[in-house]
Amino acid sequence: MFSFAPTGSKKKVAMELAQKKLKSIKKSESDNYKISGKLYRFLISKGYNYDIVKEIVKDKMENVYKLSVPLKVDINTGVTWYDAK
């Protein structure tokens, strides 16, 4: 998708797009696991590379709730759940 833009610009555009989509998804979905999956699939379908999408989804999920302690999120991939650990 935006092959002419530097990586920093791609990330900024993707973050803005993700924020808009996240608001839309939250209206119909309350399960954070499903929200993160839908956001991931949406950004991948728009042509963003895995590293940018992973970073954005991690950021959005760590900040999904305002807490007095930090909420940490780990993202791993694999063919099976065992491989993804």
A tleap script that builds the chain and sets N, CA, C and O, in Angstrom:
source leaprc.protein.ff14SB
mol = sequence {
  NMET PHE SER PHE ALA PRO THR GLY SER LYS
  LYS LYS VAL ALA MET GLU LEU ALA GLN LYS
  LYS LEU LYS SER ILE LYS LYS SER GLU SER
  ASP ASN TYR LYS ILE SER GLY LYS LEU TYR
  ARG PHE LEU ILE SER LYS GLY TYR ASN TYR
  ASP ILE VAL LYS GLU ILE VAL LYS ASP LYS
  MET GLU ASN VAL TYR LYS LEU SER VAL PRO
  LEU LYS VAL ASP ILE ASN THR GLY VAL THR
  TRP TYR ASP ALA CLYS
}
set mol.1.N position { 0.836 -1.174 0.000 }
set mol.1.CA position { 0.000 0.000 0.000 }
set mol.1.C position { 0.880 1.235 0.000 }
set mol.1.O position { 1.853 0.915 -0.683 }
set mol.2.N position { 1.002 2.219 0.329 }
set mol.2.CA position { 1.785 3.434 0.344 }
set mol.2.C position { 3.275 3.190 0.132 }
set mol.2.O position { 4.080 3.592 0.973 }
set mol.3.N position { 3.665 2.548 -0.955 }
set mol.3.CA position { 5.064 2.190 -1.174 }
set mol.3.C position { 5.951 3.416 -1.363 }
set mol.3.O position { 7.168 3.319 -1.203 }
set mol.4.N position { 5.379 4.552 -1.696 }
set mol.4.CA position { 6.154 5.764 -1.894 }
set mol.4.C position { 6.462 6.482 -0.589 }
set mol.4.O position { 7.307 7.377 -0.570 }
set mol.5.N position { 5.814 6.123 0.478 }
set mol.5.CA position { 5.968 6.817 1.760 }
set mol.5.C position { 7.046 6.159 2.604 }
set mol.5.O position { 7.185 4.936 2.581 }
set mol.6.N position { 7.817 6.953 3.354 }
set mol.6.CA position { 8.785 6.362 4.275 }
set mol.6.C position { 8.070 5.538 5.346 }
set mol.6.O position { 6.883 5.735 5.605 }
set mol.7.N position { 8.807 4.618 5.962 }
set mol.7.CA position { 8.211 3.719 6.952 }
set mol.7.C position { 7.524 4.478 8.088 }
set mol.7.O position { 6.452 4.072 8.536 }
set mol.8.N position { 8.125 5.575 8.561 }
set mol.8.CA position { 7.520 6.367 9.632 }
set mol.8.C position { 6.159 6.902 9.242 }
set mol.8.O position { 5.239 6.918 10.061 }
set mol.9.N position { 6.018 7.343 7.993 }
set mol.9.CA position { 4.735 7.844 7.501 }
set mol.9.C position { 3.714 6.721 7.398 }
set mol.9.O position { 2.543 6.905 7.731 }
set mol.10.N position { 4.161 5.556 6.937 }
set mol.10.CA position { 3.267 4.406 6.842 }
set mol.10.C position { 2.693 4.075 8.215 }
set mol.10.O position { 1.498 3.821 8.367 }
set mol.11.N position { 3.569 4.086 9.196 }
set mol.11.CA position { 3.142 3.748 10.552 }
set mol.11.C position { 2.150 4.777 11.075 }
set mol.11.O position { 1.157 4.415 11.707 }
set mol.12.N position { 2.405 6.042 10.822 }
set mol.12.CA position { 1.508 7.100 11.292 }
set mol.12.C position { 0.133 6.963 10.645 }
set mol.12.O position { -0.889 7.061 11.323 }
set mol.13.N position { 0.111 6.737 9.334 }
set mol.13.CA position { -1.155 6.554 8.627 }
set mol.13.C position { -1.874 5.317 9.155 }
set mol.13.O position { -3.086 5.344 9.372 }
set mol.14.N position { -1.134 4.243 9.359 }
set mol.14.CA position { -1.724 3.004 9.875 }
set mol.14.C position { -2.282 3.202 11.281 }
set mol.14.O position { -3.343 2.668 11.604 }
set mol.15.N position { -1.581 3.962 12.118 }
set mol.15.CA position { -2.056 4.231 13.494 }
set mol.15.C position { -3.376 4.993 13.461 }
set mol.15.O position { -4.299 4.677 14.212 }
set mol.16.N position { -3.465 5.995 12.591 }
set mol.16.CA position { -4.701 6.777 12.481 }
set mol.16.C position { -5.848 5.910 11.973 }
set mol.16.O position { -6.966 5.981 12.483 }
set mol.17.N position { -5.562 5.100 10.974 }
set mol.17.CA position { -6.563 4.187 10.433 }
set mol.17.C position { -7.005 3.176 11.490 }
set mol.17.O position { -8.193 2.878 11.614 }
set mol.18.N position { -6.046 2.654 12.246 }
set mol.18.CA position { -6.345 1.680 13.301 }
set mol.18.C position { -7.217 2.299 14.387 }
set mol.18.O position { -8.133 1.650 14.891 }
set mol.19.N position { -6.941 3.540 14.747 }
set mol.19.CA position { -7.729 4.204 15.787 }
set mol.19.C position { -9.190 4.348 15.353 }
set mol.19.O position { -10.104 4.110 16.142 }
set mol.20.N position { -9.399 4.738 14.097 }
set mol.20.CA position { -10.769 4.870 13.582 }
set mol.20.C position { -11.468 3.513 13.551 }
set mol.20.O position { -12.623 3.391 13.958 }
set mol.21.N position { -10.755 2.495 13.062 }
set mol.21.CA position { -11.340 1.159 12.972 }
set mol.21.C position { -11.621 0.587 14.348 }
set mol.21.O position { -12.633 -0.085 14.548 }
set mol.22.N position { -10.733 0.848 15.300 }
set mol.22.CA position { -10.912 0.355 16.666 }
set mol.22.C position { -12.203 0.901 17.280 }
set mol.22.O position { -12.940 0.167 17.938 }
set mol.23.N position { -12.470 2.174 17.065 }
set mol.23.CA position { -13.724 2.761 17.566 }
set mol.23.C position { -14.929 2.062 16.965 }
set mol.23.O position { -15.910 1.794 17.659 }
set mol.24.N position { -14.854 1.768 15.682 }
set mol.24.CA position { -15.944 1.083 14.995 }
set mol.24.C position { -16.126 -0.341 15.522 }
set mol.24.O position { -17.251 -0.774 15.769 }
set mol.25.N position { -15.036 -1.056 15.690 }
set mol.25.CA position { -15.098 -2.440 16.170 }
set mol.25.C position { -15.660 -2.504 17.590 }
set mol.25.O position { -16.454 -3.390 17.904 }
set mol.26.N position { -15.250 -1.568 18.445 }
set mol.26.CA position { -15.690 -1.580 19.845 }
set mol.26.C position { -17.195 -1.404 19.987 }
set mol.26.O position { -17.771 -1.819 20.993 }
set mol.27.N position { -17.842 -0.796 18.995 }
set mol.27.CA position { -19.294 -0.615 19.053 }
set mol.27.C position { -20.039 -1.937 18.961 }
set mol.27.O position { -21.130 -2.076 19.515 }
set mol.28.N position { -19.459 -2.908 18.266 }
set mol.28.CA position { -20.146 -4.183 18.064 }
set mol.28.C position { -19.479 -5.358 18.771 }
set mol.28.O position { -20.013 -6.467 18.764 }
set mol.29.N position { -18.329 -5.129 19.376 }
set mol.29.CA position { -17.582 -6.236 19.985 }
set mol.29.C position { -17.045 -5.814 21.348 }
set mol.29.O position { -16.535 -4.703 21.495 }
set mol.30.N position { -17.155 -6.689 22.347 }
set mol.30.CA position { -16.636 -6.363 23.674 }
set mol.30.C position { -15.469 -7.258 24.094 }
set mol.30.O position { -14.760 -6.939 25.048 }
set mol.31.N position { -15.266 -8.362 23.400 }
set mol.31.CA position { -14.189 -9.291 23.723 }
set mol.31.C position { -12.869 -8.762 23.150 }
set mol.31.O position { -12.721 -8.657 21.933 }
set mol.32.N position { -11.916 -8.430 24.019 }
set mol.32.CA position { -10.650 -7.841 23.573 }
set mol.32.C position { -9.863 -8.756 22.652 }
set mol.32.O position { -9.162 -8.271 21.764 }
set mol.33.N position { -9.959 -10.050 22.836 }
set mol.33.CA position { -9.272 -11.003 21.959 }
set mol.33.C position { -9.814 -10.881 20.533 }
set mol.33.O position { -9.051 -10.846 19.568 }
set mol.34.N position { -11.136 -10.817 20.416 }
set mol.34.CA position { -11.760 -10.686 19.099 }
set mol.34.C position { -11.471 -9.316 18.492 }
set mol.34.O position { -11.274 -9.198 17.283 }
set mol.35.N position { -11.446 -8.286 19.330 }
set mol.35.CA position { -11.141 -6.937 18.849 }
set mol.35.C position { -9.745 -6.899 18.239 }
set mol.35.O position { -9.554 -6.368 17.145 }
set mol.36.N position { -8.775 -7.460 18.947 }
set mol.36.CA position { -7.395 -7.432 18.440 }
set mol.36.C position { -7.277 -8.231 17.140 }
set mol.36.O position { -6.549 -7.828 16.233 }
set mol.37.N position { -7.982 -9.355 17.043 }
set mol.37.CA position { -7.960 -10.149 15.825 }
set mol.37.C position { -8.566 -9.417 14.641 }
set mol.37.O position { -8.037 -9.461 13.531 }
set mol.38.N position { -9.678 -8.747 14.888 }
set mol.38.CA position { -10.326 -7.995 13.812 }
set mol.38.C position { -9.456 -6.818 13.367 }
set mol.38.O position { -9.349 -6.534 12.173 }
set mol.39.N position { -8.842 -6.141 14.325 }
set mol.39.CA position { -7.969 -5.022 13.988 }
set mol.39.C position { -6.763 -5.510 13.199 }
set mol.39.O position { -6.362 -4.879 12.221 }
set mol.40.N position { -6.186 -6.622 13.615 }
set mol.40.CA position { -5.046 -7.215 12.913 }
set mol.40.C position { -5.417 -7.556 11.465 }
set mol.40.O position { -4.716 -7.173 10.529 }
set mol.41.N position { -6.527 -8.281 11.296 }
set mol.41.CA position { -6.946 -8.685 9.946 }
set mol.41.C position { -7.252 -7.472 9.069 }
set mol.41.O position { -6.942 -7.475 7.878 }
set mol.42.N position { -7.857 -6.439 9.648 }
set mol.42.CA position { -8.169 -5.229 8.889 }
set mol.42.C position { -6.896 -4.566 8.365 }
set mol.42.O position { -6.815 -4.221 7.186 }
set mol.43.N position { -5.904 -4.387 9.237 }
set mol.43.CA position { -4.671 -3.714 8.822 }
set mol.43.C position { -3.886 -4.547 7.807 }
set mol.43.O position { -3.326 -3.999 6.857 }
set mol.44.N position { -3.842 -5.858 8.001 }
set mol.44.CA position { -3.163 -6.722 7.045 }
set mol.44.C position { -3.860 -6.637 5.685 }
set mol.44.O position { -3.194 -6.596 4.650 }
set mol.45.N position { -5.200 -6.611 5.682 }
set mol.45.CA position { -5.945 -6.536 4.420 }
set mol.45.C position { -5.713 -5.217 3.696 }
set mol.45.O position { -5.902 -5.134 2.483 }
set mol.46.N position { -5.304 -4.184 4.430 }
set mol.46.CA position { -5.004 -2.884 3.821 }
set mol.46.C position { -3.579 -2.831 3.269 }
set mol.46.O position { -3.178 -1.830 2.675 }
set mol.47.N position { -2.819 -3.902 3.465 }
set mol.47.CA position { -1.497 -3.993 2.864 }
set mol.47.C position { -0.340 -3.595 3.761 }
set mol.47.O position { 0.789 -3.482 3.281 }
set mol.48.N position { -0.581 -3.381 5.039 }
set mol.48.CA position { 0.511 -3.031 5.946 }
set mol.48.C position { 1.301 -4.281 6.298 }
set mol.48.O position { 0.734 -5.368 6.410 }
set mol.49.N position { 2.605 -4.129 6.471 }
set mol.49.CA position { 3.428 -5.303 6.755 }
set mol.49.C position { 3.251 -5.759 8.205 }
set mol.49.O position { 2.774 -5.011 9.059 }
set mol.50.N position { 3.639 -6.979 8.450 }
set mol.50.CA position { 3.433 -7.621 9.743 }
set mol.50.C position { 4.040 -6.835 10.905 }
set mol.50.O position { 3.409 -6.709 11.955 }
set mol.51.N position { 5.255 -6.303 10.737 }
set mol.51.CA position { 5.925 -5.600 11.836 }
set mol.51.C position { 5.158 -4.354 12.270 }
set mol.51.O position { 5.028 -4.087 13.464 }
set mol.52.N position { 4.654 -3.596 11.308 }
set mol.52.CA position { 3.876 -2.393 11.628 }
set mol.52.C position { 2.574 -2.787 12.304 }
set mol.52.O position { 2.190 -2.191 13.311 }
set mol.53.N position { 1.895 -3.784 11.761 }
set mol.53.CA position { 0.609 -4.230 12.324 }
set mol.53.C position { 0.797 -4.756 13.740 }
set mol.53.O position { 0.010 -4.437 14.631 }
set mol.54.N position { 1.823 -5.550 13.949 }
set mol.54.CA position { 2.101 -6.111 15.280 }
set mol.54.C position { 2.312 -4.988 16.295 }
set mol.54.O position { 1.764 -5.031 17.396 }
set mol.55.N position { 3.095 -3.998 15.929 }
set mol.55.CA position { 3.379 -2.884 16.831 }
set mol.55.C position { 2.117 -2.074 17.149 }
set mol.55.O position { 1.912 -1.670 18.294 }
set mol.56.N position { 1.284 -1.841 16.152 }
set mol.56.CA position { 0.054 -1.075 16.355 }
set mol.56.C position { -0.929 -1.833 17.231 }
set mol.56.O position { -1.485 -1.266 18.171 }
set mol.57.N position { -1.149 -3.109 16.933 }
set mol.57.CA position { -2.093 -3.909 17.730 }
set mol.57.C position { -1.615 -4.003 19.174 }
set mol.57.O position { -2.424 -3.902 20.097 }
set mol.58.N position { -0.326 -4.194 19.383 }
set mol.58.CA position { 0.233 -4.251 20.735 }
set mol.58.C position { -0.042 -2.939 21.476 }
set mol.58.O position { -0.484 -2.953 22.626 }
set mol.59.N position { 0.216 -1.824 20.825 }
set mol.59.CA position { -0.016 -0.517 21.439 }
set mol.59.C position { -1.491 -0.315 21.781 }
set mol.59.O position { -1.816 0.134 22.880 }
set mol.60.N position { -2.378 -0.641 20.856 }
set mol.60.CA position { -3.818 -0.445 21.086 }
set mol.60.C position { -4.327 -1.340 22.207 }
set mol.60.O position { -5.166 -0.912 22.999 }
set mol.61.N position { -3.840 -2.564 22.288 }
set mol.61.CA position { -4.304 -3.477 23.329 }
set mol.61.C position { -3.718 -3.131 24.698 }
set mol.61.O position { -4.375 -3.344 25.716 }
set mol.62.N position { -2.499 -2.602 24.741 }
set mol.62.CA position { -1.920 -2.185 26.020 }
set mol.62.C position { -2.623 -0.955 26.575 }
set mol.62.O position { -2.587 -0.705 27.780 }
set mol.63.N position { -3.253 -0.199 25.713 }
set mol.63.CA position { -3.920 1.036 26.148 }
set mol.63.C position { -5.436 0.960 26.043 }
set mol.63.O position { -6.110 1.990 26.023 }
set mol.64.N position { -5.976 -0.255 25.977 }
set mol.64.CA position { -7.410 -0.420 25.822 }
set mol.64.C position { -8.165 0.026 27.082 }
set mol.64.O position { -9.306 0.477 26.991 }
set mol.65.N position { -7.538 -0.096 28.247 }
set mol.65.CA position { -8.124 0.345 29.515 }
set mol.65.C position { -7.147 1.256 30.231 }
set mol.65.O position { -5.935 1.051 30.168 }
set mol.66.N position { -7.670 2.252 30.907 }
set mol.66.CA position { -6.834 3.123 31.732 }
set mol.66.C position { -6.703 2.466 33.109 }
set mol.66.O position { -7.680 2.359 33.850 }
set mol.67.N position { -5.498 2.032 33.436 }
set mol.67.CA position { -5.236 1.363 34.707 }
set mol.67.C position { -4.123 2.083 35.443 }
set mol.67.O position { -3.341 2.810 34.831 }
set mol.68.N position { -4.047 1.886 36.760 }
set mol.68.CA position { -2.979 2.513 37.541 }
set mol.68.C position { -1.654 1.758 37.392 }
set mol.68.O position { -0.596 2.278 37.750 }
set mol.69.N position { -1.716 0.552 36.872 }
set mol.69.CA position { -0.509 -0.231 36.585 }
set mol.69.C position { -0.468 -0.505 35.085 }
set mol.69.O position { -1.516 -0.582 34.443 }
set mol.70.N position { 0.716 -0.652 34.524 }
set mol.70.CA position { 0.782 -0.887 33.076 }
set mol.70.C position { 0.227 -2.253 32.684 }
set mol.70.O position { 0.428 -3.244 33.387 }
set mol.71.N position { -0.460 -2.291 31.574 }
set mol.71.CA position { -0.988 -3.522 31.007 }
set mol.71.C position { -0.024 -3.952 29.905 }
set mol.71.O position { 0.136 -3.239 28.914 }
set mol.72.N position { 0.611 -5.097 30.063 }
set mol.72.CA position { 1.597 -5.577 29.092 }
set mol.72.C position { 0.974 -6.628 28.178 }
set mol.72.O position { 0.204 -7.477 28.627 }
set mol.73.N position { 1.313 -6.564 26.908 }
set mol.73.CA position { 0.796 -7.481 25.904 }
set mol.73.C position { 1.970 -8.130 25.191 }
set mol.73.O position { 2.914 -7.445 24.797 }
set mol.74.N position { 1.920 -9.446 25.022 }
set mol.74.CA position { 2.913 -10.175 24.234 }
set mol.74.C position { 2.232 -10.663 22.967 }
set mol.74.O position { 1.104 -11.156 23.008 }
set mol.75.N position { 2.916 -10.525 21.850 }
set mol.75.CA position { 2.394 -11.005 20.577 }
set mol.75.C position { 3.420 -11.956 19.979 }
set mol.75.O position { 4.577 -11.591 19.767 }
set mol.76.N position { 2.982 -13.176 19.710 }
set mol.76.CA position { 3.839 -14.181 19.098 }
set mol.76.C position { 3.078 -14.835 17.956 }
set mol.76.O position { 1.848 -14.792 17.914 }
set mol.77.N position { 3.804 -15.435 17.040 }
set mol.77.CA position { 3.162 -16.106 15.913 }
set mol.77.C position { 3.684 -17.522 15.786 }
set mol.77.O position { 4.765 -17.853 16.273 }
set mol.78.N position { 2.900 -18.343 15.126 }
set mol.78.CA position { 3.299 -19.713 14.873 }
set mol.78.C position { 2.199 -20.448 14.142 }
set mol.78.O position { 1.052 -20.000 14.112 }
set mol.79.N position { 2.544 -21.562 13.562 }
set mol.79.CA position { 1.565 -22.374 12.847 }
set mol.79.C position { 0.562 -22.962 13.833 }
set mol.79.O position { -0.622 -23.081 13.517 }
set mol.80.N position { 1.026 -23.329 15.024 }
set mol.80.CA position { 0.152 -23.867 16.073 }
set mol.80.C position { 0.284 -22.992 17.310 }
set mol.80.O position { 1.182 -22.154 17.390 }
set mol.81.N position { -0.607 -23.182 18.272 }
set mol.81.CA position { -0.520 -22.437 19.535 }
set mol.81.C position { 0.800 -22.748 20.226 }
set mol.81.O position { 1.402 -21.869 20.842 }
set mol.82.N position { 1.251 -23.990 20.130 }
set mol.82.CA position { 2.517 -24.380 20.751 }
set mol.82.C position { 3.676 -23.604 20.143 }
set mol.82.O position { 4.556 -23.137 20.866 }
set mol.83.N position { 3.687 -23.465 18.842 }
set mol.83.CA position { 4.748 -22.724 18.149 }
set mol.83.C position { 4.712 -21.233 18.486 }
set mol.83.O position { 5.744 -20.564 18.439 }
set mol.84.N position { 3.551 -20.718 18.820 }
set mol.84.CA position { 3.390 -19.284 19.063 }
set mol.84.C position { 3.801 -18.864 20.466 }
set mol.84.O position { 3.835 -17.668 20.756 }
set mol.85.N position { 4.109 -19.796 21.334 }
set mol.85.CA position { 4.440 -19.420 22.704 }
set mol.85.C position { 5.807 -18.809 22.841 }
set mol.85.O position { 6.213 -18.446 23.945 }
savepdb mol mol.pdb
quit
